[in-house]
Amino acid sequence: MVARALWLTVRPLWFTMLAPPLYPSDPVLRLENVTLGYGEFTVLRDISLEVLRGQVVAMMGGSGSGKTTLLRAATGQLVAKSGTVEVFGQNLAHADRAKIESLRQRMGVLFQQGALFTDLNVFENVAFPLREHLHMKPAKLLERVLDKLNAVGLRAAAHLKISQISGGMARRVALARAVVLEPELVLYDEPFAGLDPISMGITARLIRHLSDKLGCASIVITHDVAESFAIADQVYLVGQGVMKAHGTPATLGTSADPYVQQFLQGQADGPVAFDYPETNAFQSWLAMQRGQR
């Protein structure tokens, strides 16, 4: 039940009738000079990016670089310290709770761990958002769910329990659920984490296929280079608290920036040091520890 309460649902199809229209060239998501953080701690500063309809955008960076923080800002879970965050043309800083909830209903989210409901079978996991938000006739609901399961290659697994499928299959079930209501924006949080090479390739191709089929914008939060570069239209690379580079995969691949090359090549030596940097907070803590001994 907790997982169900936390699960971020996607938009009902009728919601487009109530939403202000976006032209094809309008960004689905736009950040302009955005600074993000928690309390006094700043994670990212002066971040600007745009995501258009039909695009697959890879948001890349090392562990702890702020990728998930960007996802939280895009879904209205985190308020920017400065700058502008716009989703579907709406400035989140000017949106009340009800408006943010309505914007979230136009999104789909694939969580890093899938967040499937273990007490439901494959079919009911994918059907869950339809039952929650639409009043569909049983025959229509059946066909919609089977269509999305077919898109991820799991139509014949609809009757199986979650405990009966592999981790890679579970990720595909979660992907089908994230797009079953055909959202305008899908956010994937580390979709390749923990997958074997075959499952990683399958998942990457599915993300590209579903984005093309639905015409939605897709943001892939990841640190996996090969899979992301194979499907992304644009890549944004964050590190050391700022946007280090952005452009097409080909552009980043030929970049002379030392940080970009260290990340792409997985080099141990470079701008990113192995040792965590000392801070005033650490020095204060250390002095206190020594004073107690």
C-alpha positions as CSV (number, residue, x, y, z in Angstrom):
1,M,0.0,0.0,0.0
2,V,2.9,2.4,0.7
3,A,4.3,1.8,-2.7
4,R,0.9,2.5,-4.3
5,A,0.7,5.8,-2.4
6,L,4.1,6.9,-3.5
7,W,3.8,5.8,-7.1
8,L,3.7,8.8,-9.4
9,T,0.8,8.2,-11.9
10,V,0.6,9.4,-15.4
11,R,-2.0,11.5,-17.1
12,P,-5.5,10.4,-18.0
13,L,-6.2,10.7,-21.8
14,W,-9.0,13.2,-21.2
15,F,-6.6,15.6,-19.5
16,T,-5.3,16.9,-22.8
17,M,-8.7,18.5,-23.3
18,L,-8.2,20.6,-20.2
19,A,-4.6,21.5,-20.7
20,P,-3.3,24.5,-22.7
21,P,-2.0,23.4,-26.0
22,L,1.7,23.2,-26.7
23,Y,3.1,23.6,-30.2
24,P,5.4,20.8,-31.4
25,S,8.4,23.2,-31.1
26,D,7.6,24.2,-27.5
27,P,9.7,22.6,-24.8
28,V,7.9,20.0,-22.7
29,L,10.5,20.7,-20.0
30,R,12.7,23.8,-19.7
31,L,15.2,24.8,-17.0
32,E,16.8,28.3,-17.2
33,N,19.7,29.2,-14.9
34,V,18.4,26.9,-12.2
35,T,20.1,26.3,-8.9
36,L,19.1,23.3,-6.8
37,G,19.9,22.1,-3.4
38,Y,18.7,21.0,0.0
39,G,18.8,23.5,2.8
40,E,22.1,25.4,2.7
41,F,23.7,22.7,0.6
42,T,23.7,23.5,-3.2
43,V,23.8,20.4,-5.5
44,L,23.6,22.1,-8.9
45,R,23.9,25.7,-10.0
46,D,23.1,27.7,-13.2
47,I,21.6,24.7,-15.0
48,S,19.8,25.3,-18.3
49,L,18.2,22.7,-20.6
50,E,15.3,22.0,-22.9
51,V,13.5,18.8,-23.8
52,L,11.2,18.7,-26.8
53,R,8.4,16.4,-27.9
54,G,9.6,13.1,-29.4
55,Q,13.2,13.6,-28.0
56,V,15.1,11.1,-25.9
57,V,17.4,13.2,-23.7
58,A,20.1,11.5,-21.6
59,M,20.9,13.2,-18.3
60,M,24.3,11.9,-17.4
61,G,26.8,12.2,-14.6
62,G,28.6,10.2,-11.9
63,S,27.0,9.0,-8.7
64,G,26.0,11.9,-6.5
65,S,26.3,14.4,-9.3
66,G,22.7,15.6,-9.0
67,K,20.9,13.7,-11.7
68,T,18.0,12.6,-9.4
69,T,17.9,16.1,-8.0
70,L,17.0,17.3,-11.5
71,L,14.3,14.7,-11.7
72,R,12.8,16.0,-8.5
73,A,12.8,19.5,-9.7
74,A,11.1,18.5,-13.0
75,T,8.3,16.8,-11.0
76,G,7.8,19.6,-8.6
77,Q,9.2,17.7,-5.6
78,L,12.0,20.1,-5.1
79,V,11.7,23.9,-5.4
80,A,14.5,25.7,-7.2
81,K,16.6,28.1,-5.2
82,S,16.8,30.3,-8.2
83,G,16.1,30.2,-11.9
84,T,13.0,29.0,-13.8
85,V,11.6,25.4,-14.1
86,E,8.8,25.1,-16.7
87,V,6.9,22.0,-17.4
88,F,4.3,22.0,-20.2
89,G,4.8,25.8,-20.3
90,Q,3.9,26.2,-16.6
91,N,6.4,27.9,-14.3
92,L,6.5,25.6,-11.2
93,A,7.4,28.5,-9.0
94,H,3.9,30.0,-9.7
95,A,2.0,26.7,-9.4
96,D,0.0,25.7,-6.4
97,R,-0.3,22.1,-5.1
98,A,-3.3,21.4,-7.3
99,K,-1.6,22.6,-10.4
100,I,1.5,20.6,-9.7
101,E,-0.6,17.5,-9.2
102,S,-2.3,18.1,-12.5
103,L,1.0,18.5,-14.3
104,R,2.3,15.3,-12.8
105,Q,-0.7,13.5,-14.2
106,R,0.7,14.2,-17.7
107,M,4.0,12.5,-16.8
108,G,5.2,8.9,-16.4
109,V,8.0,7.8,-14.2
110,L,10.0,4.6,-14.2
111,F,11.6,4.3,-10.8
112,Q,15.1,2.9,-10.4
113,Q,13.8,-0.2,-8.5
114,G,10.6,-0.5,-10.6
115,A,8.3,-0.2,-7.6
116,L,6.0,-3.0,-8.8
117,F,3.2,-4.3,-6.6
118,T,4.2,-7.8,-5.5
119,D,0.6,-8.7,-4.5
120,L,-0.5,-8.1,-8.1
121,N,0.3,-10.0,-11.3
122,V,1.9,-8.6,-14.4
123,F,-1.4,-7.6,-16.0
124,E,-2.8,-5.9,-12.9
125,N,0.4,-3.9,-12.3
126,V,0.1,-2.4,-15.7
127,A,-3.7,-2.0,-15.4
128,F,-3.4,-0.2,-12.0
129,P,-3.2,3.4,-13.4
130,L,-6.1,2.7,-15.8
131,R,-8.3,1.5,-13.0
132,E,-7.3,4.5,-10.8
133,H,-7.9,7.2,-13.3
134,L,-10.1,6.0,-16.1
135,H,-13.5,4.4,-16.3
136,M,-12.8,2.0,-19.1
137,K,-14.9,-0.9,-20.2
138,P,-13.3,-4.2,-19.3
139,A,-12.7,-5.2,-22.9
140,K,-11.0,-1.9,-23.7
141,L,-8.9,-2.1,-20.6
142,L,-7.8,-5.6,-21.5
143,E,-6.7,-4.6,-25.0
144,R,-4.9,-1.4,-23.8
145,V,-2.9,-3.4,-21.2
146,L,-2.1,-6.2,-23.6
147,D,-1.0,-3.7,-26.2
148,K,1.5,-2.1,-23.9
149,L,2.7,-5.5,-22.7
150,N,3.1,-6.5,-26.3
151,A,5.2,-3.4,-26.9
152,V,7.7,-4.6,-24.2
153,G,7.6,-8.2,-25.4
154,L,5.6,-9.5,-22.4
155,R,2.1,-10.0,-23.7
156,A,2.2,-13.7,-22.9
157,A,3.5,-13.1,-19.4
158,A,0.4,-11.1,-18.3
159,H,-0.8,-13.9,-16.0
160,L,2.5,-14.3,-14.1
161,K,3.2,-13.2,-10.6
162,I,6.0,-10.7,-10.0
163,S,7.9,-13.4,-8.2
164,Q,7.8,-15.6,-11.3
165,I,9.6,-13.1,-13.6
166,S,13.2,-12.0,-13.8
167,G,14.6,-8.7,-12.9
168,G,14.9,-7.6,-16.5
169,M,11.3,-8.6,-17.2
170,A,10.2,-6.8,-14.1
171,R,11.8,-3.6,-15.5
172,R,9.9,-4.0,-18.7
173,V,6.6,-4.5,-16.8
174,A,7.4,-1.2,-15.0
175,L,8.1,0.4,-18.3
176,A,4.7,-0.7,-19.7
177,R,3.0,0.7,-16.6
178,A,4.8,4.0,-17.0
179,V,3.4,4.5,-20.5
180,V,0.0,2.8,-20.3
181,L,-1.7,6.2,-20.1
182,E,0.4,7.5,-22.9
183,P,2.1,10.4,-21.0
184,E,3.6,13.5,-22.7
185,L,6.8,13.3,-20.6
186,V,8.4,10.1,-19.3
187,L,11.3,10.2,-16.8
188,Y,13.5,7.2,-16.4
189,D,15.5,7.0,-13.2
190,E,18.6,4.8,-13.8
191,P,16.6,2.4,-16.1
192,F,19.7,0.3,-16.8
193,A,20.9,-0.3,-13.2
194,G,21.4,-3.9,-12.3
195,L,20.5,-5.3,-15.7
196,D,22.6,-7.8,-17.7
197,P,23.9,-6.6,-21.1
198,I,21.1,-8.2,-23.1
199,S,18.4,-6.7,-20.8
200,M,20.2,-3.3,-21.0
201,G,20.1,-3.3,-24.8
202,I,16.4,-4.4,-24.8
203,T,15.4,-1.7,-22.3
204,A,17.3,1.0,-24.3
205,R,15.6,0.0,-27.6
206,L,12.2,0.0,-25.8
207,I,12.7,3.5,-24.5
208,R,13.5,4.8,-28.0
209,H,10.7,2.8,-29.6
210,L,8.0,4.0,-27.1
211,S,9.2,7.6,-27.4
212,D,8.9,7.4,-31.2
213,K,5.5,5.6,-31.0
214,L,3.9,7.9,-28.5
215,G,5.6,11.1,-29.6
216,C,6.4,11.9,-25.9
217,A,9.5,13.5,-24.5
218,S,11.8,11.1,-22.6
219,I,14.5,11.9,-20.0
220,V,16.8,9.1,-19.1
221,I,18.7,9.7,-15.9
222,T,21.8,7.5,-16.1
223,H,25.5,7.0,-16.0
224,D,25.6,4.3,-18.6
225,V,27.3,5.7,-21.7
226,A,26.9,3.1,-24.4
227,E,23.2,2.5,-24.0
228,S,22.4,6.2,-23.7
229,F,24.4,7.3,-26.6
230,A,22.8,4.6,-28.8
231,I,19.2,6.1,-28.3
232,A,19.6,9.8,-27.2
233,D,19.0,12.8,-29.4
234,Q,20.6,15.1,-26.8
235,V,23.0,14.5,-23.9
236,Y,23.4,16.7,-20.8
237,L,26.4,15.9,-18.6
238,V,26.5,17.3,-15.1
239,G,29.4,17.1,-12.7
240,Q,31.1,19.1,-9.9
241,G,27.9,21.0,-9.4
242,V,27.5,22.5,-12.9
243,M,26.5,21.5,-16.4
244,K,29.8,20.3,-17.9
245,A,28.6,19.7,-21.5
246,H,25.6,19.2,-23.7
247,G,24.9,18.3,-27.3
248,T,24.4,15.3,-29.5
249,P,26.2,12.0,-28.6
250,A,28.6,12.6,-31.5
251,T,29.4,16.1,-30.2
252,L,30.2,14.9,-26.7
253,G,32.2,11.9,-28.1
254,T,34.6,14.2,-29.8
255,S,34.8,16.8,-27.0
256,A,38.3,17.8,-25.8
257,D,37.0,18.7,-22.3
258,P,39.0,16.6,-19.8
259,Y,36.0,16.0,-17.5
260,V,33.9,14.8,-20.5
261,Q,36.6,12.4,-21.6
262,Q,37.2,11.1,-18.1
263,F,33.5,10.3,-17.7
264,L,33.0,8.8,-21.2
265,Q,36.2,6.7,-21.0
266,G,35.9,5.7,-17.4
267,Q,39.4,7.0,-16.6
268,A,40.6,6.8,-13.0
269,D,42.7,9.9,-13.4
270,G,41.4,13.3,-14.4
271,P,39.4,16.3,-13.0
272,V,37.4,14.0,-10.8
273,A,39.6,13.0,-7.9
274,F,39.3,9.8,-6.0
275,D,39.4,11.5,-2.6
276,Y,36.3,13.4,-1.4
277,P,37.3,17.0,-0.9
278,E,37.7,18.4,2.6
279,T,35.2,21.0,3.6
280,N,34.9,23.5,6.5
281,A,32.1,21.2,7.9
282,F,34.5,18.3,8.0
283,Q,37.2,20.3,9.7
284,S,34.8,21.4,12.3
285,W,33.6,17.9,12.9
286,L,37.2,16.6,13.1
287,A,38.2,19.3,15.6
288,M,35.2,18.4,17.8
289,Q,36.1,14.7,17.6
290,R,39.7,15.3,18.6
291,G,38.5,17.6,21.4
292,Q,36.4,14.8,22.9
293,R,39.5,12.5,23.2
